[in-house]
Amino acid sequence: MNKIDFHKREVVERFSLTALDYERHAQLQKLVAARLASFFPKFEHPHILEIGCGTGYLTAHLLAHYPGAVCEITDLSQAMLDECAQNFRDHKQLQFGLMDGEHPDLGKRYDLIATSMTPQWFTQPAKSLERLRGLLKPRGVLLYSTIGPDLFPQWRSVLRELGLPCGLVEPGDLPGVIDEEIHQMHFESGVQFLQNLKVTGASMPRPGYRALSAGELRSAIRLFETKKQARADWHILYGQLDA
Ligand SMILES: C[S@@+](CC[C@H](N)C(=O)[O-])C[C@H]1O[C@@H](n2cnc3c(N)ncnc32)[C@H](O)[C@@H]1O
């Protein structure tokens, strides 16, 4: 297995481990899915592909907006997919499938491809989004949300001050960004902040990151609490790619 495949497998394992607990901690992801849904275009009976469905925050909006749609709901984690299928078991127009969003079935075409808070976990976010754009029917639309480069500036500044490496994933330059938001998040402690990242699967570091030692982590948490009051702002990007 090469380094990239290993990283991807780790990402999926982390999400799989937290699938049952995800919704208790993923309030931000719920808000983001609702905002992404506000960009949904009008379609009568669209053929839809969702990538990285998780437990189904965006799936719920797809169902509400497009009652006549045929939806392929996919994720790379079987545990997440099972959780989503269970949450929407009464909706027969949903077809669930295990799929790597970076390696879709190139023979299919869709009116709408939607993915919320997932492209940051792609190995090549920009390239993969462009590949997905190639699966759109004429007048089709791809909508995505993901993290922006100013994710958790408070945590980053603490690590910088201590001369420590930062493991947060970097999505790089993305095509078709149409909007961005900053969500202020206040945590009771640095540990709670890190715990939140863990349960939402977001603690997976970028490839090549050197993990902090226990002592380094303690120092970072202390400074994060005293200097930043355990505040960590999410930077969210919304993007649209047209066929
Ligand atoms: C942060 S969760 C977002 C889930 C859901 N869309 C939401 O907004 O709550 C990211 C999801 O992407 C999935 N994922 C990660 N890498 C993926 C990939 N390459 N292809 C498809 N799904 C992937 C994870 O298993 C996880 O369910």
The ligand as an ORCA input file, in Angstrom:
! r2SCAN-3c Opt
* xyz 0 1
  C     -16.957     15.483      8.022
  S     -17.834     14.100      7.390
  C     -19.149     14.944      6.556
  C     -20.363     14.088      6.461
  C     -21.616     14.785      5.972
  N     -21.493     15.179      4.570
  C     -21.913     15.974      6.844
  O     -21.857     17.095      6.337
  O     -22.153     15.783      8.036
  C     -16.823     13.566      6.022
  C     -17.329     12.273      5.381
  O     -16.575     12.050      4.201
  C     -16.255     10.678      4.104
  N     -15.061     10.585      3.238
  C     -13.783     10.870      3.524
  N     -13.015     10.703      2.447
  C     -13.854     10.308      1.436
  C     -13.660      9.981      0.068
  N     -12.444     10.004     -0.499
  N     -14.739      9.627     -0.669
  C     -15.972      9.576     -0.115
  N     -16.211      9.870      1.183
  C     -15.166     10.232      1.947
  C     -16.051     10.232      5.549
  O     -16.179      8.846      5.694
  C     -17.145     11.034      6.263
  O     -18.346     10.316      6.305
*
